[in-house]
Amino acid sequence: MFVAGSPRAIDPEDAFALMAGLPPLVATVGVFADPDIDDFSDIEEVCPTSFTQLHGNEPDKVVKAIGPDVIKAVRFDPATTKAELARWERSEDVAAILIDGSAGGLGQAFDWKLLPPMLGGISKPIFLAGGLTPENVGEAIRTVRPYAVDVSSGVEREKGVKDAGLIAAFCRAVQEADRG
C-alpha cells in the first residue's frame, strides 16, 4: 500500500523485505492512487511488484506509462460504471478491473445486484471490493461471481490492524461460496 496517508501505507523498503519472505510464484500488488510517474518509478525501483493496482482517477496516459499488468479500480456508480468498465476493457495495459464501493479503503459496500447486468462484454477478470466482511462476502460472490475479492478493512480489528481470526473466517466464507 503506497498511498500516503493511508493507515495501511508501508515504506517500499519494508514492503520489499516482506516480499522477500514470500514463497515462489506468489504474485504481489503495489497499490497507488493518482501517482506521479516519477514517484511511481522510484517506488517500483525499490519494490518491484507483479501487478500495480491504481485506485485513483488516473488518465489513460498514466495507466499506459505504468502498465502493463495494471489492476484498475473503479468506484461503483450506477450512472458511470458500465462506461468505466468498457473504457478499461479496451486498455491493453489493464489486466483486471477492480470494482469498489468507495475511493478505496473505506469499507463501503454497494448494491451488488446492480453490477451483473453491467458486466456483459467484459472479458477482463473482475475483482470485487468495498465493505466485504466474513459475514457478507459469500453473498457478494454468489451475486457477482467475480474472479477475485479484495478485502482490507473488513478483516481489521481496528483501522490498519488485521485480525487473524477475521481473515480465516473471510477465507472460509470465500471457499464456501466458491463451492456453492
ChimeraX attribute file (.defattr): number of C-alpha atoms within 10 A of each C-alpha:
attribute: neighborCount
match mode: 1-to-1
recipient: residues
	/A:1	17
	/A:2	18
	/A:3	17
	/A:4	12
	/A:5	7
	/A:6	13
	/A:7	12
	/A:8	16
	/A:9	15
	/A:10	14
	/A:11	14
	/A:12	19
	/A:13	12
	/A:14	12
	/A:15	19
	/A:16	16
	/A:17	11
	/A:18	10
	/A:19	16
	/A:20	11
	/A:21	8
	/A:22	11
	/A:23	8
	/A:24	7
	/A:25	7
	/A:26	8
	/A:27	11
	/A:28	15
	/A:29	15
	/A:30	22
	/A:31	19
	/A:32	19
	/A:33	18
	/A:34	15
	/A:35	20
	/A:36	12
	/A:37	13
	/A:38	9
	/A:39	10
	/A:40	16
	/A:41	15
	/A:42	13
	/A:43	17
	/A:44	16
	/A:45	11
	/A:46	14
	/A:47	20
	/A:48	18
	/A:49	18
	/A:50	14
	/A:51	20
	/A:52	24
	/A:53	23
	/A:54	24
	/A:55	24
	/A:56	17
	/A:57	16
	/A:58	17
	/A:59	9
	/A:60	13
	/A:61	9
	/A:62	15
	/A:63	26
	/A:64	16
	/A:65	11
	/A:66	21
	/A:67	17
	/A:68	16
	/A:69	19
	/A:70	24
	/A:71	26
	/A:72	26
	/A:73	28
	/A:74	24
	/A:75	21
	/A:76	24
	/A:77	17
	/A:78	13
	/A:79	8
	/A:80	11
	/A:81	17
	/A:82	17
	/A:83	12
	/A:84	18
	/A:85	23
	/A:86	16
	/A:87	11
	/A:88	22
	/A:89	20
	/A:90	12
	/A:91	15
	/A:92	13
	/A:93	19
	/A:94	24
	/A:95	20
	/A:96	22
	/A:97	25
	/A:98	25
	/A:99	28
	/A:100	26
	/A:101	22
	/A:102	20
	/A:103	18
	/A:104	21
	/A:105	21
	/A:106	15
	/A:107	19
	/A:108	16
	/A:109	18
	/A:110	21
	/A:111	12
	/A:112	16
	/A:113	10
	/A:114	14
	/A:115	18
	/A:116	12
	/A:117	9
	/A:118	14
	/A:119	16
	/A:120	11
	/A:121	9
	/A:122	15
	/A:123	12
	/A:124	16
	/A:125	16
	/A:126	23
	/A:127	20
	/A:128	26
	/A:129	30
	/A:130	26
	/A:131	23
	/A:132	26
	/A:133	23
	/A:134	18
	/A:135	13
	/A:136	15
	/A:137	24
	/A:138	22
	/A:139	15
	/A:140	23
	/A:141	21
	/A:142	14
	/A:143	15
	/A:144	18
	/A:145	17
	/A:146	17
	/A:147	14
	/A:148	14
	/A:149	18
	/A:150	16
	/A:151	19
	/A:152	21
	/A:153	23
	/A:154	27
	/A:155	23
	/A:156	17
	/A:157	13
	/A:158	10
	/A:159	15
	/A:160	15
	/A:161	13
	/A:162	16
	/A:163	15
	/A:164	12
	/A:165	12
	/A:166	17
	/A:167	18
	/A:168	13
	/A:169	16
	/A:170	22
	/A:171	16
	/A:172	15
	/A:173	20
	/A:174	21
	/A:175	12
	/A:176	12
	/A:177	16
	/A:178	12
	/A:179	7
	/A:180	8
